[in-house]
Structure formats: structure tokens, C-alpha cells
Amino acid sequence: MVDIVSIMKDTAAELNGRIAERVRELRAARGLSLDALATKSGVSRSMISLIERGETSPTAVVLEKLAAGLGVMLASLFDSPAAAAPAPRGPVARRDDQPQWQDPASGYRRRNVSPPGVPQPMQIVEVCFPPGGRVAFETGGRDVRVHQQVWVLEGAIDVTLGAERHRLREGDCLAMQLDRPTMFHNPTRKPTRYAVVIASETSSRR
């Protein structure tokens, strides 16, 4: 019998290793020291060090802060590092090859749908949000303007942007900009599944 728990642990360890290499790579490319990235992101130097050594499972909130400090989108932290990236496989990303990650704090799962290595300004992510789950991203303005649309495929989700709250139900789509603290909350007793399309404006930093 296949040990599902062991497989999930192996997958989580693999993703933590990928995130570790990716954060180190992006930090080095920007010429940032650990202290400098800590200042820009609001994540402590010791936490960044643990993440870069693959010795902790960072939460979605911490990863979002790091992504903002590095000037990239959160989905970019799950890409393979340049040194370890396989040869481009073309414009199709098969479902079995799409990396999945689960937030250890809220239990929400995200899957990077977009093909890696394709030079386009948008990315697509699928999210499965557990009943009662809640994630609050504290990040406000960014150096790069990031646009996002949330399209609910199943269930319902509350999205709070600053002081604005939107209740989204199946089929609803919310257009937003990542320039304010944002909170996602599933107020129901059933899982919610939604797609996120993210695009950033052209910048010399990307």
C-alpha cells in the first residue's frame, strides 16, 4: 500500500529545498545581504537564514513578505532555481508536473498551473481553501505594480482589501491590485476552490 503521509512529507521537503535555493538565488541576484532582505521584507534575519537552509516550512504569510521584499510574485518562489531548472519543455504544463504546496499555518493548498520558463507577464495559480480557513497578507505597496484576479470555481470566499470586503461565490471574479493588506477567509463549512491570475507590470528588476 502506498504511504500517502510519507509521500506528502517527501513532497513538502522537496518544495522546501526548492524554495530555499530560489530565495538564495533571488537575493544574490539583487545583491542583498540577509540583513538587507530582512529590512525590506519584514522577515527576521534568523528566519530567512532557516528558510535558505531548508530547515523550516515557511508559511504563506512569510513567503509573501519575502516575495515582496525580493520584488517578485509569490508563485515565483516555487519555480526551480536557474541552476537546477530543466531544459524548457515547451508551452504546456501537464497537471502531474505542476508543483503543489500546502501552507502549514492555514492548510490552504496552491498549485502553480502556468508552464515554467515561458516569458509571459502573467501566472495562473489554483487554490483549495479549507472550511473556516483564513490567511492575512500584511504586505502593502510594492516596487512593482501587481494585478490579480480571483475567480471562484467552487464554494465561497471572503476577500478583504484594506477596509473593503468582498463576498465571492461560485462564478464570481474579483479584480484587485496588491497594494494593501489582504485577507482571504472561507466562512463556510465546505472547501473552496478558486483560480488566481497574477500579472505584474514591466520592470527592469524582473
N, C-alpha and C positions, 0 to 999 in steps of 0.2 A: 504494500500500500504506500502511496506517495505521502510523504510527511509535509503537509501544507505549511505548518508552522515553520519548519526548517527552511523551506523554500522562501517564505516571506522574509525570514531573518537574513538569508543569504542575499536576497534582492536588496533589502534595506542597507546591508553592509556595502554592497557594490555601489549603490547610489551615494552613500555617504562618502565613499572613496572618490567617486566622480566629482561630487560637489567640492571635496577638499582640493582636488587638483585644479578644478575650474576657478575656485576663488583665488588660489595662489597665482594662477596664470593671469587672471584679470588684474589682480593687484600689482603684479610685476609689470604688466604691460602699461599700467598707468603710473608707474614709478612711485607707488605709495608704500610707505612703511606700515607696520602693524599699527603703530600709534596714529598715523595719519588716517588710515582707514577707520580706526575706532572713532576718531573725531568726526569724520564725515558721515559715518553711518549711525552712530549712537550705540554701537555694539561694543562691549568691552574688549580690550586687547587680549585678555586671557581667553574669552570665548572664541574670538577669531582664531587664535592660536590652536585651540582644541579642534575647531572645525577644519582648519587647514591640515591637521594631522589625522583627520578622520576618526577622532576619538570621542565624538559626541554626535547625537542625532538632533540637528538644529530644527527648531520649529519654523512654521511658515512665517510667523511674525519676524523672527530673527533673520531669515533668509531675505525677506522683503526689504528689511533695513540695509542689509549688505548689498542687495541689488541696486538700491537707490544710491548708496554711497559709491558704488562702482560705475554708476551711470548706465546700467543695463536693465532689461526686464527680468522679472523673477524666473520666467521659463528658461532664460539663457543659462542659469546656474546649473541646469540639468543636462546641458549639452556635453558631449565628450570633449575633453581638452584637446587643443590643436595637435599636441604631440602624440596623442593616443587615438585621434579620430581616424576611423576607417576611410578608405577611398570613397568618394561620393557614389551613392547608389542610384542616383537619378532623382526624378521629381516625385516619386511615390514612396510614402512611408507606410509599410504594412503594419497592421494592428499589433501583431506579435512583437514588432521591433520598437514600438512606441514606449518610451520609458514612463513607468508609473511610480508615484511617490505618495506616501501617506504621512500627513502631519502628525507627529507624536503627541501633540497637545490636544487638538480638536478631533482627530480621527478622519478628517476630510481627505479624500484621495484625488490626486490630479494626474492627468495623463497628457503628455506633450504629443499632440496629434500631428503637427506640421513636420514635413520632411527636414532633417537636419542638413545644414550646409547649403541650403538654397537661398541665394541672396535676394530676399524679399523683405519689405518693411513690416510685414505682419506675421503673427504667430497665432495658432489656434490651440486651445487647451480645453480638455473636458474635465469637469469637476463633479465628484459624487460627494454630497454633503450629508452627514448622518443626522437623524432626528435630534432636534434640540441643539445641534452643533453651532458654535459661534467662533468667529475669528475676527479680531480687530487689528487692522493695519494702521500703525501710528504715523507712517510716512506722509509728509505733506508734499510741498513743491519739489521738483527735480530739475537738474540741469537740462535734461531733455524732456520735451513735452510728450507725454504718453497718453494715447487714447485707448479706450477699452469699451467693448460692447458685451453685455451679458444676456444670453438667450436661454431661457428656461425650457428644457426639454421634457422634464418630468417633475411634478411636485411644485413647491413654492419656496421662495427665498426672500428675506428682507435685506435690502442693501441700504446702508446709511452712509451718506456722503456729507461730512461735516454735520450741519444741522438738518439736512434733508433726509427723509426716509422714504423708500420706495418698496412697496409690497409687489413682488413679481410672481405671477402664476404661470402655469404651463402655456407656452407660446409667446409670452411677453418678452420684450427685448429692451434693455436699458443702455443708452449711450452715455458714457461718462469719461471724465478726464482724471488721471491720477495726480491730483494737485491738492487733495485734502485727506485727512484721516478717513479711512473707510472701514466699515464693519459689515460682515456677512453673517446672517443668522437664519437658521432653519427653524421656524416656530412650530412646525408640525411634528407629528409622530411617525412620519414616513420619510425615507431618504429622498433627497432632491438631486436631480442631475441637470447640469447646465453647461453650455458651451461658452467659452470666453474667446473673443477675437481681440488681439492686442496689436497696436501699431504705434511706432514711435516716429517722430519727425526726424528728418535727416540731420545728422550732426557729425562734426569732424571727430567726435570722441567715439563713435560707434564703428 
